[in-house]
Amino acid sequence: MRLLLDECVPARLRNALPAHEVSTVPEQGWAGVKNGALLALAAAQFDALITVDKNLPYQQSARNLPVAVVVLDSPSNALSALLHLVPALEAVLTALPMRSYVVVRAEG
């Protein structure tokens, strides 16, 4: 799966997702692009945007999503905190509906 890590997600998270093609917003030259425009850009090249921005689902209509959005629900965007979500993230990615919002939380 082709994944795009939002600016708020540490780029090193890609190392925990070796089965996927992972890029970052800054690598694409899209740093600073607002969410609506970013989602449109992402849709042309990626299957999903991975973010920790819990407000994104409230800022963008789910009906008009051009790409799937996975929100990592973590108390911090530190890599150590996000690594705990990788098993749940991988499970979600196996059956990720196109153009949907999915929130990934730690199990337990």
C-alpha atoms as an extended CHARMM CRD file, in Angstrom:
* protein
*
       108  EXT
         1         1  MET       CA              0.0000000000        0.0000000000        0.0000000000  PROA      1               0.0000000000
         2         2  ARG       CA              1.2090000000        3.5350000000       -0.7460000000  PROA      2               0.0000000000
         3         3  LEU       CA              1.1390000000        5.6010000000        2.4420000000  PROA      3               0.0000000000
         4         4  LEU       CA              1.7600000000        9.2870000000        3.0330000000  PROA      4               0.0000000000
         5         5  LEU       CA              2.8770000000       10.3980000000        6.4930000000  PROA      5               0.0000000000
         6         6  ASP       CA              1.5440000000       13.8030000000        7.4720000000  PROA      6               0.0000000000
         7         7  GLU       CA              3.9500000000       16.4930000000        8.7000000000  PROA      7               0.0000000000
         8         8  CYS       CA              2.9640000000       15.7740000000       12.3140000000  PROA      8               0.0000000000
         9         9  VAL       CA              4.0490000000       12.1130000000       12.0480000000  PROA      9               0.0000000000
        10        10  PRO       CA              7.7490000000       11.2730000000       12.5490000000  PROA      10              0.0000000000
        11        11  ALA       CA              9.3140000000       10.1320000000        9.2750000000  PROA      11              0.0000000000
        12        12  ARG       CA             11.0280000000        7.2810000000       11.1020000000  PROA      12              0.0000000000
        13        13  LEU       CA              7.6370000000        5.5900000000       11.5420000000  PROA      13              0.0000000000
        14        14  ARG       CA              8.1830000000        4.3200000000        7.9780000000  PROA      14              0.0000000000
        15        15  ASN       CA             10.7590000000        1.8610000000        9.3650000000  PROA      15              0.0000000000
        16        16  ALA       CA              7.9470000000        0.1110000000       11.2560000000  PROA      16              0.0000000000
        17        17  LEU       CA              5.9510000000       -0.2810000000        8.0230000000  PROA      17              0.0000000000
        18        18  PRO       CA              8.3230000000       -2.2420000000        5.7460000000  PROA      18              0.0000000000
        19        19  ALA       CA              5.5060000000       -3.9130000000        3.7950000000  PROA      19              0.0000000000
        20        20  HSD       CA              4.3700000000       -0.5440000000        2.4590000000  PROA      20              0.0000000000
        21        21  GLU       CA              5.6420000000        2.1900000000        0.1770000000  PROA      21              0.0000000000
        22        22  VAL       CA              5.9110000000        5.1520000000        2.5650000000  PROA      22              0.0000000000
        23        23  SER       CA              6.6550000000        8.8060000000        1.8520000000  PROA      23              0.0000000000
        24        24  THR       CA              6.2750000000       11.9820000000        3.8820000000  PROA      24              0.0000000000
        25        25  VAL       CA              4.5780000000       15.2870000000        3.1640000000  PROA      25              0.0000000000
        26        26  PRO       CA              7.9250000000       17.1770000000        3.2180000000  PROA      26              0.0000000000
        27        27  GLU       CA              9.5420000000       14.6350000000        0.8680000000  PROA      27              0.0000000000
        28        28  GLN       CA              6.7410000000       15.2840000000       -1.6170000000  PROA      28              0.0000000000
        29        29  GLY       CA              7.3770000000       19.0360000000       -1.3810000000  PROA      29              0.0000000000
        30        30  TRP       CA              3.9620000000       19.6060000000        0.2040000000  PROA      30              0.0000000000
        31        31  ALA       CA              5.0480000000       21.0050000000        3.5930000000  PROA      31              0.0000000000
        32        32  GLY       CA              2.6480000000       23.6950000000        4.7260000000  PROA      32              0.0000000000
        33        33  VAL       CA             -0.1230000000       22.6690000000        2.3070000000  PROA      33              0.0000000000
        34        34  LYS       CA             -3.5290000000       22.9040000000        4.0250000000  PROA      34              0.0000000000
        35        35  ASN       CA             -5.5240000000       19.7280000000        4.6760000000  PROA      35              0.0000000000
        36        36  GLY       CA             -8.0700000000       19.9760000000        1.8360000000  PROA      36              0.0000000000
        37        37  ALA       CA             -5.4160000000       20.6380000000       -0.7940000000  PROA      37              0.0000000000
        38        38  LEU       CA             -3.1190000000       18.0380000000        0.7690000000  PROA      38              0.0000000000
        39        39  LEU       CA             -5.7930000000       15.3490000000        0.5560000000  PROA      39              0.0000000000
        40        40  ALA       CA             -6.3670000000       16.1680000000       -3.1120000000  PROA      40              0.0000000000
        41        41  LEU       CA             -2.6330000000       15.9540000000       -3.8470000000  PROA      41              0.0000000000
        42        42  ALA       CA             -2.3260000000       12.7010000000       -1.8910000000  PROA      42              0.0000000000
        43        43  ALA       CA             -5.1850000000       11.0760000000       -3.7640000000  PROA      43              0.0000000000
        44        44  ALA       CA             -3.2420000000       11.1440000000       -7.0130000000  PROA      44              0.0000000000
        45        45  GLN       CA             -0.3500000000        9.0750000000       -5.6460000000  PROA      45              0.0000000000
        46        46  PHE       CA             -1.2740000000        7.4210000000       -2.3430000000  PROA      46              0.0000000000
        47        47  ASP       CA             -3.8030000000        5.0000000000       -0.8950000000  PROA      47              0.0000000000
        48        48  ALA       CA             -3.9100000000        6.6460000000        2.5320000000  PROA      48              0.0000000000
        49        49  LEU       CA             -2.7390000000        9.6200000000        4.5740000000  PROA      49              0.0000000000
        50        50  ILE       CA             -1.4930000000        8.7360000000        8.0600000000  PROA      50              0.0000000000
        51        51  THR       CA             -1.8600000000       11.5580000000       10.5980000000  PROA      51              0.0000000000
        52        52  VAL       CA             -2.1140000000       12.2740000000       14.3160000000  PROA      52              0.0000000000
        53        53  ASP       CA             -4.3410000000       15.3020000000       13.6470000000  PROA      53              0.0000000000
        54        54  LYS       CA             -7.4810000000       14.3300000000       15.5740000000  PROA      54              0.0000000000
        55        55  ASN       CA             -9.2800000000       17.4170000000       14.2550000000  PROA      55              0.0000000000
        56        56  LEU       CA             -8.9480000000       16.4420000000       10.6000000000  PROA      56              0.0000000000
        57        57  PRO       CA            -12.1750000000       14.3990000000       10.5570000000  PROA      57              0.0000000000
        58        58  TYR       CA            -14.0410000000       17.4890000000       11.7680000000  PROA      58              0.0000000000
        59        59  GLN       CA            -12.4010000000       19.7760000000        9.2050000000  PROA      59              0.0000000000
        60        60  GLN       CA            -12.9960000000       17.6360000000        6.1080000000  PROA      60              0.0000000000
        61        61  SER       CA            -16.2590000000       16.0260000000        5.0560000000  PROA      61              0.0000000000
        62        62  ALA       CA            -16.0870000000       12.2420000000        4.9660000000  PROA      62              0.0000000000
        63        63  ARG       CA            -18.4060000000       12.2790000000        1.9420000000  PROA      63              0.0000000000
        64        64  ASN       CA            -15.8820000000       14.2200000000       -0.1190000000  PROA      64              0.0000000000
        65        65  LEU       CA            -12.6630000000       12.4610000000        0.8620000000  PROA      65              0.0000000000
        66        66  PRO       CA            -10.4450000000       11.7930000000       -2.1360000000  PROA      66              0.0000000000
        67        67  VAL       CA             -8.1880000000        9.3950000000       -0.1840000000  PROA      67              0.0000000000
        68        68  ALA       CA             -8.4050000000        7.2590000000        2.9710000000  PROA      68              0.0000000000
        69        69  VAL       CA             -7.2810000000        8.9710000000        6.1780000000  PROA      69              0.0000000000
        70        70  VAL       CA             -5.9470000000        7.0450000000        9.1610000000  PROA      70              0.0000000000
        71        71  VAL       CA             -5.7870000000        9.0040000000       12.4010000000  PROA      71              0.0000000000
        72        72  LEU       CA             -3.3580000000        7.6120000000       14.9710000000  PROA      72              0.0000000000
        73        73  ASP       CA             -4.9720000000        8.3230000000       18.3550000000  PROA      73              0.0000000000
        74        74  SER       CA             -1.9900000000        8.7270000000       20.6370000000  PROA      74              0.0000000000
        75        75  PRO       CA             -1.2780000000       11.0040000000       23.5960000000  PROA      75              0.0000000000
        76        76  SER       CA              1.8430000000       12.1440000000       21.7550000000  PROA      76              0.0000000000
        77        77  ASN       CA              3.2820000000       12.1550000000       18.2570000000  PROA      77              0.0000000000
        78        78  ALA       CA              6.6090000000       10.8840000000       19.5840000000  PROA      78              0.0000000000
        79        79  LEU       CA              7.8570000000        7.8720000000       17.6700000000  PROA      79              0.0000000000
        80        80  SER       CA              7.9510000000        5.7630000000       20.8440000000  PROA      80              0.0000000000
        81        81  ALA       CA              4.2480000000        6.4410000000       21.4450000000  PROA      81              0.0000000000
        82        82  LEU       CA              3.2470000000        5.7660000000       17.8340000000  PROA      82              0.0000000000
        83        83  LEU       CA              5.1570000000        2.4890000000       17.6120000000  PROA      83              0.0000000000
        84        84  HSD       CA              2.6450000000        0.9920000000       20.0660000000  PROA      84              0.0000000000
        85        85  LEU       CA             -0.0670000000        1.5990000000       17.4620000000  PROA      85              0.0000000000
        86        86  VAL       CA              1.6950000000       -0.1700000000       14.5890000000  PROA      86              0.0000000000
        87        87  PRO       CA              0.0450000000       -3.6040000000       15.1160000000  PROA      87              0.0000000000
        88        88  ALA       CA             -3.4140000000       -2.0110000000       15.1150000000  PROA      88              0.0000000000
        89        89  LEU       CA             -2.4370000000        0.1850000000       12.1470000000  PROA      89              0.0000000000
        90        90  GLU       CA             -1.3050000000       -2.8380000000       10.1450000000  PROA      90              0.0000000000
        91        91  ALA       CA             -4.5990000000       -4.5960000000       10.9160000000  PROA      91              0.0000000000
        92        92  VAL       CA             -6.5610000000       -1.5750000000        9.6820000000  PROA      92              0.0000000000
        93        93  LEU       CA             -4.4880000000       -1.2920000000        6.5200000000  PROA      93              0.0000000000
        94        94  THR       CA             -5.3130000000       -4.8650000000        5.4860000000  PROA      94              0.0000000000
        95        95  ALA       CA             -8.9670000000       -3.9030000000        4.9470000000  PROA      95              0.0000000000
        96        96  LEU       CA             -8.8980000000       -0.1160000000        4.6550000000  PROA      96              0.0000000000
        97        97  PRO       CA            -11.9560000000        1.1860000000        2.8170000000  PROA      97              0.0000000000
        98        98  MET       CA            -11.1840000000        3.7380000000        0.1160000000  PROA      98              0.0000000000
        99        99  ARG       CA            -12.0220000000        7.3520000000        0.9480000000  PROA      99              0.0000000000
       100       100  SER       CA            -12.7550000000        6.7160000000        4.6280000000  PROA      100             0.0000000000
       101       101  TYR       CA            -11.6620000000        7.9530000000        8.0290000000  PROA      101             0.0000000000
       102       102  VAL       CA            -10.3340000000        5.3400000000       10.4000000000  PROA      102             0.0000000000
       103       103  VAL       CA             -9.0790000000        6.0090000000       13.9080000000  PROA      103             0.0000000000
       104       104  VAL       CA             -6.4130000000        3.6560000000       15.2650000000  PROA      104             0.0000000000
       105       105  ARG       CA             -6.1510000000        3.2940000000       19.0400000000  PROA      105             0.0000000000
       106       106  ALA       CA             -3.9540000000        1.1090000000       21.1990000000  PROA      106             0.0000000000
       107       107  GLU       CA             -5.5920000000       -2.1470000000       22.1850000000  PROA      107             0.0000000000
       108       108  GLY       CA             -6.1700000000       -2.8890000000       25.7910000000  PROA      108             0.0000000000
